[in-house]
């Protein structure tokens, strides 16, 4: 089987030319397509909004863990497995703590 070196050279040249075009387009968007973002008037409200968002995500994860703990406890009662039951109750308790993390922190502070 013969390899045509002329075709491979043309392919390399096309790849280099294509990469240069791609790099030029990315550079143009990076330099001229950027928009300046200004902060809100009150930085404390921005921090509070971010805190609310993060605690909302933590609450969602806590609800998922809580649901998984309920499923594990239910399966442990069905299979009469004490170790699975204890793991289910620990997962259930962890889900409750994660779900109510913001309230627990507010009580501590």
Contact map, one row per residue, 1 for C-alpha under 8 A:
1110000000000000000000000000000000000000000000000000000000000000000000000000000000000000000000000000000000000
1111000000000000000000000000000000000000000000000000000000000000000000000000000000000000000000000000000000000
1111100000000000000000000000000000000000000000000000000000000000000000000000000000000000000000000000000000000
0111111100000000000000000000000000000000000000000000000000000000000000000000000000000000000000000000000000000
0011111110000000000000000000000000000000000000000000000000000000000000000000000000000000000000000000000000000
0001111111000000000000000000000000000000000000000000000000000000000000000000000000000000000000000000000000000
0001111111100000000000000000000000000000000000000000000000000000000000000000000000000000000000000000000000000
0001111111110000000000000000000000000000000000000000000000000000000000000000000000000000000000000000000000000
0000111111111000000000000000000000000000000000000000000000000000000000000000000000000000000000000000000000000
0000011111111100000000000000000000000000000000000000000000000000000000000000000000000000000000000000000000000
0000001111111110000000000000000000000000000000000000000000000000000000000000000000000000000000000000000000000
0000000111111111000000000000000000000000000000000000000000000000000000000000000000000000000000000000000000000
0000000011111111100000000000000000000000000000000000000000000000000000000000000000000000000000000000000000000
0000000001111111110000000000000000000000000000000000000000000000000000000000000000000000000000000000000000000
0000000000111111111000000000000000000000000000000000000000000000000000000000000000000000000000000000000000000
0000000000011111111100000000000000000000000000000000000000000000000000000000000000000000000000000000000000000
0000000000001111111110000000000000000000000000000000000000000000000000000000000000000000000000000000000000000
0000000000000111111111000000000000000000000000000000000000000000000000000000000000000000000000000000000000000
0000000000000011111111100000000000000000000000000000000000000000000000000000000000000000000000000000000000000
0000000000000001111111110000000000000000000000000000000000000000000000000000000000000000000000000000000000000
0000000000000000111111111000000000000000000000000000000000000000000000000000000000000000000000000000000000000
0000000000000000011111111100000000000000000000000000000000000000000000000000000000000000000000000000000000000
0000000000000000001111111110000000000000000000000000000000000000000000000000000000000000000000000000000000000
0000000000000000000111111111000000000000000000000000000000000000000000000000000000000000000000000000000000000
0000000000000000000011111111100000000000000000000000000000000000000000000000000000000000000000000000000000000
0000000000000000000001111111110000000000000000000000000000000000000000000000000000000000000000000000000000000
0000000000000000000000111111111000000000000000000000000000000000000000000000000000000000000000000000000000000
0000000000000000000000011111111110000000000000000000000000000000000000000000000000000000000000000000000000000
0000000000000000000000001111111111000000000000000000000000000000000000000000000000000000000000000000000000000
0000000000000000000000000111111111000000000000000000000000000000000000000000000000000000000000000000000000000
0000000000000000000000000011111111000000000000000000000000000000000000000000000000000000000000000000000000000
0000000000000000000000000001111111000000000000000000000000000000000000000000000000000000000000000000000000000
0000000000000000000000000001111111100000000000000000000000000000000000000000000000000000000000000000000000000
0000000000000000000000000000111111110000000000000000000000000000000000000000000000000000000000000000000000000
0000000000000000000000000000000011111000000000000000000000000000000000000000000000000000000000000000000000000
0000000000000000000000000000000001111100000000000000000000000000000000000000000000000000000000000000000000000
0000000000000000000000000000000000111110000000000000000000000000000000000000000000000000000000000000000000000
0000000000000000000000000000000000011111000000000000000000000000000000000000000000000000000000000000000000000
0000000000000000000000000000000000001111101000000000000000000000000000000000000000000000000000000000000000000
0000000000000000000000000000000000000111111001000000000000000000000000000000000000000000000000000000000000000
0000000000000000000000000000000000000011111000000000000000000000000000000000000000000000000000000000000000000
0000000000000000000000000000000000000001111111000000000000000000000000000000000000000000000000000000000000000
0000000000000000000000000000000000000011111111100000000000000000000000000000000000000000000000000000000000000
0000000000000000000000000000000000000000011111110000000000000000000000000000000000000000000000000000000000000
0000000000000000000000000000000000000000011111111000000000000000000000000000000000000000000000000000000000000
0000000000000000000000000000000000000001011111111100000000000000000000000000000000000000000000000000000000000
0000000000000000000000000000000000000000001111111110000000000000000000000000000000000000000000000000000000000
0000000000000000000000000000000000000000000111111111000000000000000000000000000000000000000000000000000000000
0000000000000000000000000000000000000000000011111111100000000000000000000000000000000000000000000000000000000
0000000000000000000000000000000000000000000001111111110000000000000000000000000000000000000000000000000000000
0000000000000000000000000000000000000000000000111111111000000000000000000000000000000000000000000000000000000
0000000000000000000000000000000000000000000000011111111100000000000000000000000000000000000000000000000000000
0000000000000000000000000000000000000000000000001111111110000000000000000000000000000000000000000000000000000
0000000000000000000000000000000000000000000000000111111111000000000000000000000000000000000000000000000000000
0000000000000000000000000000000000000000000000000011111111100000000000000000000000000000000000000000110000000
0000000000000000000000000000000000000000000000000001111111110000000000000000000000000000000000000000000000000
0000000000000000000000000000000000000000000000000000111111111000000000000000000000000000000000000000000000000
0000000000000000000000000000000000000000000000000000011111111100000000000000000000000000000000000110100000000
0000000000000000000000000000000000000000000000000000001111111110000000000000000000000000000000000111100000000
0000000000000000000000000000000000000000000000000000000111111111000000000000000000000000000000000010000000000
0000000000000000000000000000000000000000000000000000000011111111100000000000000000000000000000000110000000000
0000000000000000000000000000000000000000000000000000000001111111110000000000000000000000000001111111000000000
0000000000000000000000000000000000000000000000000000000000111111111000000000000000000000000000110110000000000
0000000000000000000000000000000000000000000000000000000000011111111100000000000000000000000000100000000000000
0000000000000000000000000000000000000000000000000000000000001111111110000000000000000000001101100000000000000
0000000000000000000000000000000000000000000000000000000000000111111111000000000000000000001111110010000000000
0000000000000000000000000000000000000000000000000000000000000011111111100000000000000000000100100000000000000
0000000000000000000000000000000000000000000000000000000000000001111111110000000000000000001100000000000000000
0000000000000000000000000000000000000000000000000000000000000000111111111000000000000001111110100000000000000
0000000000000000000000000000000000000000000000000000000000000000011111111100000000000001100100000000000000000
0000000000000000000000000000000000000000000000000000000000000000001111111110000000000001000000000000000000000
0000000000000000000000000000000000000000000000000000000000000000000111111111000000011011000000000000000000000
0000000000000000000000000000000000000000000000000000000000000000000011111111100000011011100000000000000000000
0000000000000000000000000000000000000000000000000000000000000000000001111111110000000000000000000000000000000
0000000000000000000000000000000000000000000000000000000000000000000000111111111000000000000000000000000000000
0000000000000000000000000000000000000000000000000000000000000000000000011111111111011001000000000000000000000
0000000000000000000000000000000000000000000000000000000000000000000000001111111110001000000000000000000000000
0000000000000000000000000000000000000000000000000000000000000000000000000111111100000000000000000000000000000
0000000000000000000000000000000000000000000000000000000000000000000000000011111110000000000000000000000000000
0000000000000000000000000000000000000000000000000000000000000000000000000001111111000000000000000000000000000
0000000000000000000000000000000000000000000000000000000000000000000000000001101111111000000000000000000000000
0000000000000000000000000000000000000000000000000000000000000000000000000001000111111100000000000000000000000
0000000000000000000000000000000000000000000000000000000000000000000000000000000011111110000000000000000000000
0000000000000000000000000000000000000000000000000000000000000000000000011001000011111111000000000000000000000
0000000000000000000000000000000000000000000000000000000000000000000000011001100011111111100000000000000000000
0000000000000000000000000000000000000000000000000000000000000000000000000000000001111111110000000000000000000
0000000000000000000000000000000000000000000000000000000000000000000000011000000000111111111000000000000000000
0000000000000000000000000000000000000000000000000000000000000000000011111001000000011111111100000000000000000
0000000000000000000000000000000000000000000000000000000000000000000011001000000000001111111110000000000000000
0000000000000000000000000000000000000000000000000000000000000000000010000000000000000111111111000000000000000
0000000000000000000000000000000000000000000000000000000000000000110110000000000000000011111111100000000000000
0000000000000000000000000000000000000000000000000000000000000000111111000000000000000001111111110000000000000
0000000000000000000000000000000000000000000000000000000000000000010010000000000000000000111111111000000000000
0000000000000000000000000000000000000000000000000000000000000100110000000000000000000000011111111100000000000
0000000000000000000000000000000000000000000000000000000000000111111010000000000000000000001111111110000000000
0000000000000000000000000000000000000000000000000000000000000110010000000000000000000000000111111111000000000
0000000000000000000000000000000000000000000000000000000000000100000000000000000000000000000011111111100100000
0000000000000000000000000000000000000000000000000000000001101110000000000000000000000000000001111111100000000
0000000000000000000000000000000000000000000000000000000001111110010000000000000000000000000000111111100000000
0000000000000000000000000000000000000000000000000000000000100100000000000000000000000000000000011111111100000
0000000000000000000000000000000000000000000000000000001001100000000000000000000000000000000000001111111110000
0000000000000000000000000000000000000000000000000000001000000000000000000000000000000000000000000001111111000
0000000000000000000000000000000000000000000000000000000000000000000000000000000000000000000000000001111111100
0000000000000000000000000000000000000000000000000000000000000000000000000000000000000000000000001001111111110
0000000000000000000000000000000000000000000000000000000000000000000000000000000000000000000000000000111111111
0000000000000000000000000000000000000000000000000000000000000000000000000000000000000000000000000000011111111
0000000000000000000000000000000000000000000000000000000000000000000000000000000000000000000000000000001111111
0000000000000000000000000000000000000000000000000000000000000000000000000000000000000000000000000000000111111
0000000000000000000000000000000000000000000000000000000000000000000000000000000000000000000000000000000011111
